[in-house]
Amino acid sequence: MEQDWIWGLIGGLLIGSGGAVYLLANGRIMGASGILGGLVDGSGKSTWAERAAFLAGVFLLPVALLPLYGRIDTHVTSNWTVLIAAGLLVGFGTRIANGCTSGHGVCGISRLSLRGLAATAVYIVAGGVSVLVFRHLLGVI
């Protein structure tokens, strides 16, 4: 019997633990879009080192773990149009919601934030609609 679900559970525990450590250490919510956005628009100049360290960890830890796991199958499409559209939709949704899945979904829900709960419900529905449109109606995924 395949046990791929365990990786999702481990990943969720790691993200939740990371959010708790970030909140305890910095007194701020771990929202990846806010962390990156503060570096891009310059509003996070006073905390650029912690923001850069967070983003470096997000990108470098999987690279460091690659020798332990060998081949990684991400199921990402090779259709560049879909990838670009997905990136734009996620960016647009993140801007509208004033946050992302890590800030609203992980940290917001765990704090019982009504805004986090509402934003999470909206992006889950939007993701389902996107799959319906792209995969089943357009057939591009």
Buried (B, 14 or more C-beta within 10 A) or exposed (E): EEEEEEEEEEEEEEBBEBBBEBBEEEEBBBBBBBBBBBBEEEEBEEBEEBBEEBBEEBEEEEEEEEEEEEEEEEEEBEEEEBEEBBEEBBEEBBEEBBBBBBBBBBBBEBEEBEBBBEBBEBBEEBBEEBEEEBEEEEEEB
